[in-house]
């Protein structure tokens, strides 16, 4: 069980990063969600089980808690004793229940305990009249104040609970106490006031919530920033900017709010893409599609989201669309900044979102029927998906595969997207005469137009032709170049920088010059000295060319050089490509030497690759998909007519 990552549900500032270690996955509640969380129910009954028990040490307490959690059916649901406990037990029964039960339990809870704020919040959800709903939410806040008094929590002159560290209040964050119903009621009231146009009062409540609960487990900071930016005046903009810069939040939603403030400060298109926008784009590029209307928007908002996910983009849009649309021409500025970052080239990293994965499943089915669309990019993606039959089961399970899913450390979606991009660039270059020569690798990277995309396409086709002439098959050459393409995108993402087309062209030149014999493989395997000519062919010294690029040496290019040297200048066998770590379709997972001599579509190669995909599905806890993939693997092994292959599959 130790290999199963732990999932944490929280919105606090302490957990505002991407993840905590390699085996912890963080899901964030939607900031506007005021519902009771199912995770609280276990803690509620855990506290009832611990009540009135005497323990001799903390270790004894921990052992008892572990024993309770390990029981079949979870923590025992023992009967509550006090009125407040009986009321909360009724509220927990409403989680996932239908309207009738939710309403009945809530009314019963209020009768048992007038301080049950969650019951009033639930009842307000079904009230259509805005004024009646407002009255119910104010009653919810008053009920929460009754709860605070019963807890003997100190309150200030405005009725707010005293913040942690104040005299008369412990150091425990308010969210970690039984005061959560009060905090939920206050947030629900503020959201309704905001929705009905009473923004000043709503902003005041948001600020109060952040003051009394500085850890901000509810994510109030996001709705507070949205409310300030929505007001649009200079004072509100300044307040939002101060909040954004002073609150330590690494989430993409925070980054996109910073990007909007950068636009408001300088609406004219700058010469360079603002660093705030670059960081926001790479944190979650799906936000662009959500804001521009290029994404399917569900009628019901997701309750949780993961860092950089499509659900996060949908949640951010729901909170920010008012201030984006209320500002003159921000979406035009948004499109222009995206074009500058991507330089007009397809970004393979966006395929990690759910709708993109669903699109890949569609393309896989289209590829099976050979039913390609007329659009070049659609056709290339379909062909690329078809060339990876081992991923068929993965494409069909796109809804349950997370964006961090990898096979042997490689992102299958990005890999297939990169291969499609290489195919598209080669076709562009083949369909048009590129009159502009390929620029020097030392040319400063920056915004590119159609001519620069044409240069990239020409360099891609040249590298592809040279690699094939050196002995690589069409598919092997595409795998090599797609690995370099993905490498450059990962580099841009790590630096939050514009995609460097000139660096990519330089890397393509390395391949072309290596394959044609213009550059000795030894010159690439051993890093050049500072005053040596640069292997990319720019006619400049290495120190003034590619030495300034921290990506030197590109691993895939160096592996290709090793293969060329082993083949004495000619790649005759797939055996020499074993060192190319990103060749998924060319015996990457083969453990038998004979597989290296077989074509990539041979059943034995597919069998070997399919087993690796099945193992990756199993490792990522997609047990049903892994079981189906292994069954397919066994059926394929049976068809080969060799008991040794069937034994290996079994």
RAKA-V390261 format. One record per backbone hydrogen bond with DSSP energy under -1.0 kcal/mol. NH is the residue of the N-H (numbers start at 1). CO is the residue of the C=O. If there is no record, write none. Layout:
BEGIN
NH | CO
NH | CO
END
This chain:
BEGIN
4 | 1
6 | 23
8 | 25
10 | 27
13 | 215
16 | 13
25 | 6
27 | 8
28 | 305
30 | 303
33 | 30
40 | 37
41 | 38
43 | 39
44 | 40
45 | 41
46 | 42
47 | 43
48 | 44
49 | 45
50 | 46
51 | 47
53 | 50
61 | 57
62 | 58
63 | 59
64 | 60
65 | 61
66 | 62
67 | 63
68 | 64
69 | 65
70 | 66
74 | 71
78 | 76
86 | 82
87 | 83
88 | 84
89 | 85
90 | 86
91 | 87
92 | 88
93 | 89
94 | 91
95 | 92
97 | 94
102 | 98
103 | 99
104 | 100
105 | 101
106 | 102
107 | 103
108 | 104
109 | 105
110 | 106
111 | 107
112 | 108
113 | 109
116 | 113
117 | 115
121 | 117
122 | 118
123 | 119
124 | 120
126 | 123
127 | 124
133 | 129
134 | 130
135 | 131
136 | 132
137 | 133
138 | 134
139 | 135
140 | 136
141 | 137
142 | 138
143 | 139
144 | 140
145 | 141
146 | 142
147 | 143
148 | 144
149 | 145
150 | 146
151 | 147
152 | 149
153 | 148
156 | 160
159 | 156
162 | 154
165 | 170
166 | 163
169 | 166
176 | 173
177 | 174
183 | 179
184 | 180
185 | 181
186 | 182
187 | 183
188 | 184
189 | 185
190 | 186
191 | 187
192 | 188
193 | 189
194 | 190
195 | 191
196 | 192
197 | 194
198 | 193
199 | 197
202 | 198
203 | 199
204 | 200
205 | 201
206 | 202
207 | 203
208 | 204
209 | 205
210 | 206
211 | 207
212 | 208
213 | 209
216 | 213
219 | 216
222 | 219
224 | 220
225 | 221
226 | 222
227 | 223
228 | 224
229 | 225
230 | 226
231 | 227
232 | 228
237 | 233
238 | 234
239 | 235
240 | 236
241 | 237
242 | 238
243 | 239
244 | 240
245 | 241
246 | 242
247 | 243
249 | 247
255 | 251
256 | 252
257 | 253
258 | 254
259 | 255
260 | 256
261 | 257
262 | 258
263 | 259
264 | 260
265 | 261
266 | 262
278 | 274
279 | 275
280 | 276
281 | 277
282 | 278
283 | 279
284 | 280
287 | 284
288 | 285
290 | 286
291 | 287
292 | 288
294 | 289
305 | 28
309 | 306
313 | 309
314 | 310
315 | 311
316 | 312
317 | 313
318 | 314
319 | 315
320 | 316
321 | 317
324 | 320
325 | 321
326 | 322
330 | 327
333 | 329
334 | 330
335 | 331
336 | 332
337 | 333
338 | 334
339 | 335
340 | 336
341 | 337
342 | 338
343 | 339
345 | 342
350 | 347
351 | 348
352 | 349
353 | 350
357 | 353
358 | 354
359 | 355
360 | 356
361 | 357
362 | 358
363 | 359
364 | 360
365 | 361
366 | 362
367 | 363
368 | 364
369 | 365
371 | 366
372 | 370
379 | 375
380 | 376
381 | 377
382 | 378
383 | 379
384 | 380
385 | 381
386 | 382
387 | 383
388 | 385
391 | 388
392 | 389
395 | 391
396 | 392
398 | 395
400 | 397
405 | 402
407 | 410
410 | 407
415 | 411
416 | 412
417 | 413
418 | 414
419 | 415
420 | 416
421 | 417
422 | 418
423 | 419
424 | 420
425 | 421
426 | 422
427 | 423
428 | 424
429 | 425
430 | 426
431 | 427
432 | 428
435 | 433
443 | 440
453 | 449
454 | 450
455 | 451
456 | 452
457 | 453
458 | 454
459 | 455
460 | 456
461 | 457
462 | 458
463 | 459
464 | 460
465 | 461
466 | 462
467 | 463
468 | 464
469 | 465
470 | 466
471 | 468
472 | 467
477 | 473
478 | 474
479 | 475
480 | 476
481 | 477
482 | 478
483 | 479
484 | 480
485 | 481
486 | 482
487 | 483
488 | 484
489 | 485
490 | 486
491 | 487
492 | 488
493 | 489
494 | 490
495 | 491
497 | 492
499 | 341
501 | 499
504 | 500
505 | 501
506 | 502
507 | 503
508 | 504
509 | 505
510 | 506
511 | 507
512 | 508
513 | 509
514 | 510
515 | 511
516 | 512
518 | 513
519 | 513
523 | 520
524 | 521
525 | 521
526 | 522
532 | 529
534 | 540
537 | 534
542 | 532
543 | 530
544 | 541
545 | 542
547 | 542
548 | 545
549 | 546
552 | 549
558 | 554
559 | 555
560 | 556
561 | 557
562 | 558
563 | 559
564 | 560
565 | 561
566 | 562
567 | 563
568 | 565
569 | 564
570 | 567
571 | 470
577 | 574
578 | 575
580 | 577
581 | 579
583 | 580
584 | 582
590 | 587
595 | 592
596 | 593
597 | 594
598 | 595
602 | 599
606 | 602
607 | 603
608 | 604
609 | 605
610 | 606
611 | 607
612 | 608
613 | 609
614 | 610
615 | 611
616 | 612
617 | 613
618 | 614
619 | 615
620 | 616
621 | 618
622 | 617
623 | 621
626 | 622
627 | 623
628 | 624
629 | 625
630 | 626
631 | 627
632 | 628
633 | 629
634 | 630
635 | 631
636 | 632
637 | 633
638 | 634
639 | 635
641 | 638
646 | 642
647 | 643
648 | 644
649 | 645
650 | 646
END
